[in-house]
Amino acid sequence: MATNPKNDDSPQLVDVLNDLLTTMEAQATTIQALLEQGHQSLRRASALAIKEEASPNLIKFVSKIVLISNETINSISSTRQQLESAHTGVRYLYEQLKTTSNVQALDIEPLLADALTGTYNRRAMDRLLEKIMSSVDSNGEHKKVVLAIADIDHLSKINEEHGREAGDMALKHFGQISNLTLRNTDHVVRYGEEEFLLIMTDTDLNGARFAIERLRDQLKRTPLVIVDKNVTISVKFSAGMAALPTDSMPDSVIKDCFAALHAAKQSGRNCLKIAALSSTQEDE
């Protein structure tokens, strides 16, 4: 296997930038809210001054303050958009670093990445599963593996309401957030048009369920923002999950995942179902 030097400082640097941008964005939100409250008060003061026939100089002064306040709000709004764009860029950089690290570690060609989402493609899936299933832990035992099929909810509706480009951005957003949220030992494969195979290693069903719900929470906290269209989209997904025993064929387990995914969709979407468990054990 080819080895490549790993830059251990890069992920930490990205984490610092990510935290900084998150803090700045939160502060911008607070400042903008306060300015908007003040702006409304100034508009009321201006209207009152005119109504009570205040002096022309006072009316002119208040109107000027209202104008400056409005310009400041617009400036803050523009800064927030720039911060969101920078935030997205930092997260994309982190995702690229992680994907590159995984590709190098598994000795898989970069051409096996999906062109749109930056995740692995179907050609890489077989190699990933073969390599993972043949690996053992420090005790010489086969590592536990859990598979999940995640399907973007209502992607066709996103395409219809905001255009196909927005749908592609939603797929890319899901791939990036998945790569950022899951561990370096986990892998994301674009399995179909709007379906992703999540390969989670060194974990059981409970651990994998926690990881998927953490991904769902992260997507909820970081919606897709399309600045030029002034659109914010909450990307949600349904998922079906199953453990991958060492004596099972991945294809059969993936089939079980799809069956569980179908159950999740039937339950109203935006939820997780686990294959081969009773309804009382499934995660709603």
N, C-alpha and C positions, 0 to 999 in steps of 0.2 A: 504494500500500500504506500502510495506517495505521501510524504509528510510535508507540511508547510508550517512556517513559523506563525505563531498566534500572537496577535497584539492584545495583551490582557488589559491595556489601558483604555482601548477604544470603547468597550461597553460601559465602563465606569464614567468616561467623559460624556457619553451620550446620556447616561442616567442623570448626571449633574445638569446638563443643558435642558433635559426634559423637565426636571424638577423646577429649574429656574423659570422656564417658559410657562409652566403651569401656574407658578406663583404670580408671575407678571400678568397673566391673563385674568386670574382671579382678582388681582388688585384693579385692573382696568375695568372689570365688571362692576366692582364696588364704586369706583370713581364715577363711572358713567351713570350709575343709578342715582348717586347723589347730585350730579350735575343736572340730570333730567328733572329731579324734584325741585331743584333751585330754579331751573328754567321755567317750570310751570308756575312757580310762585312769582317770578318776574313778569311773566305774561299777564297774570292776574293783576299785579301791581300796575302794569302799563295800562291795562283796560280800565282800572279804577281811576288812574290819573286822568285819562281822557274823559271818562264819565263825569268826574267832578270838576272838569275844566281847570286842571292844574296849569301852572305857567308853562309856556312853550318850551322853556329851557329844561324844566323838570321832565316833561314828556319826552323831549329829545334825549335827555340823559338816560332815562329808564329804557327807552327803545334801543339805545346804543348798547346798554348792558345786555338786553335780551338778544341782540344780534351777536355779540361776543360770546354769550353763553351757548347759543346755537352752533356757532363755528367751533367752539371747544368740544361740544358733544360730537359733532361730525368728525373732528380730528381724533377723538378717543375711539370712535367707531372704526375709523380707518386703521388706527394703530392695532385694535383688536383683530381686525382681519389680517394684518401683517403678522401678528403674533400667532394666529391660528395657522397661517401658511407656514411660518417657521416651525411651529410645533409639529405639523404634519411632515415637514422635511426631516426633522430630527428623528421622528418615529420611523420614517422610511429608511433613514440611514442605519438606525439600529436594526431594523428588520433585514436589511441587506447584509450587515455584518454577521448577524446570526445565521442567515441562510448560507452565506459563504463559508462560515465556520462548519456548519453541518455538512456541506458538500465536500469540503476538504477532509473532514473526519471520516466520512463514509466512502471516500474515493469515488464519488459520482460526478460525472461531467456536468459542468454548468448548463450545457444544452438541454439537460433533463429538467430544467425549471420551466414552469408555465409562464408564457410570455406576458400574459395580462396581470396575473396576481402575484408573481414572484414566488409562488409555492412550488412544490414538486409537481411533475405531471404524471400521467398514467405510466409512461415508459419507465419512470424512476421507481414506481411503486413496488414492482416485483423485486427489484434489487434491494430496496429498503427492507421489505419484509423478510427476504431470504437472509440478509445480513443480520437483522435483529433477532430472528428466530433461532439462528445458529449461535448467537452470543450467549455467554454464561456469566454469572456473577462471581464474586470472589470465592464462593464456596463450590464453584464448579456446577452450579445448578442453572437450568435455563431461566432466563429472566421472564417475569410476568409481563404480558402484553395485553392491552385493551384497545379495541378498535371502535371508532364511532363514525357514523355518517351524519354530517351536518348539512342541512338544506336551508338556503336563504328564504325566509318567509316573504311571500308576495313580491317576488322580484319582477314578475310581469307587470304588476301594478306600478312599480317604480319606473319601469320602462315606459308605460303608457302615460303616466303623469308628468314625468320629467325628462323623458328621452332615453334612448338606448345607451348613450354615453354615461348618463347617471347610473344606469343599471351596471355598467362595466365598472364604474367607480365604486359602487356598493360591493361588488365581488372583490375588487382589489382591496378595499377597506377591510373586509372580513379576513382576507388572507394576511394582511399586514398585522392587524390586531391579534390574530391567532398566533402568528409567529412571535409577536412581542410578549404575549401573555403566557403561552405554554412554555415548558422548560426546554433547554437545549437538547435534552435527550428525547423530546417528543418531535413529531414530524407532521406536516400538513401537506396533503396531496389534493390537487384539484381533480376530483374523480369524474365529474360531469359538468354540464353547463352551469348549474347553480349548486352543485353538491361537492362537499369536501370530505375527504377521508382523514380523520385524525388518528394518528398512530401514537399511543401513549405507552411508554415502556417503564419497567421497574415500578409498577403500581397495580392495585387491584381495582375492582369496580367502584368501591367507595372513593378511592383516591381520584380515579378518572372522573367520577361524577362531580367531585369537588372542583376539579380543573375546568370542566365544561361550564359549571355554574359561575366560576370566576371569570371565564371568557365572556359569558353572557352579561355579567355585571360590568365588565370593562367596556363592552360595546355600548351598553346603556349610558355609561359615563362619558364616552367619547363618540358621539354621533358623527356621521359623515356630514361635513359642511362643504357645500358647493358655493364658493364665494361669488363667482360671476353671475350665478342665478339667484343668489340670496335664498338658498334652500338648505334646510337642515333635515337629514334623513336618519331616523333611528333604525339601524340595521339589526334585525332580529332573526333568529334561526330556530328550527326544530331539529332534533337529533335522535338517532337510535344507536344504542351502544351494546357491545357484547365482549366478553373476555375471549382471548385467542389462546386456546390450549396448545401445547407443543405438538400434540398428536392430531391436530385438526388442520384442514386446508383453509387458508385465508379466504378463498372464494366463498366457501360455505358460511363462514362467520360473517363476511360482508353481506351475504344474502340475509342472514339473521338481523343484521343491523338495519337493512332496508325495511324488513318487516316491522321492526320496532319504530323506525322512522315514520312509517305509514300510520302506526298507532298514535304517534305523537301528533301528526297532522289531523287525525280524526278527533283528537282531544282538544283541538282548538289552536294548535301551533304554539310556537315560542315555549316549548317544553322539551323534556328529555324522557325517553322511554328506554328501559333496559330489556334486552331480548331474553327469553326463556325464564322470566320470573313472573310470579303471580301479580295480579293487579295491586294487591296490598303492599307489594315490595317495590313497585315502580315509583319513580320520582315524577310527580306531577309538575 
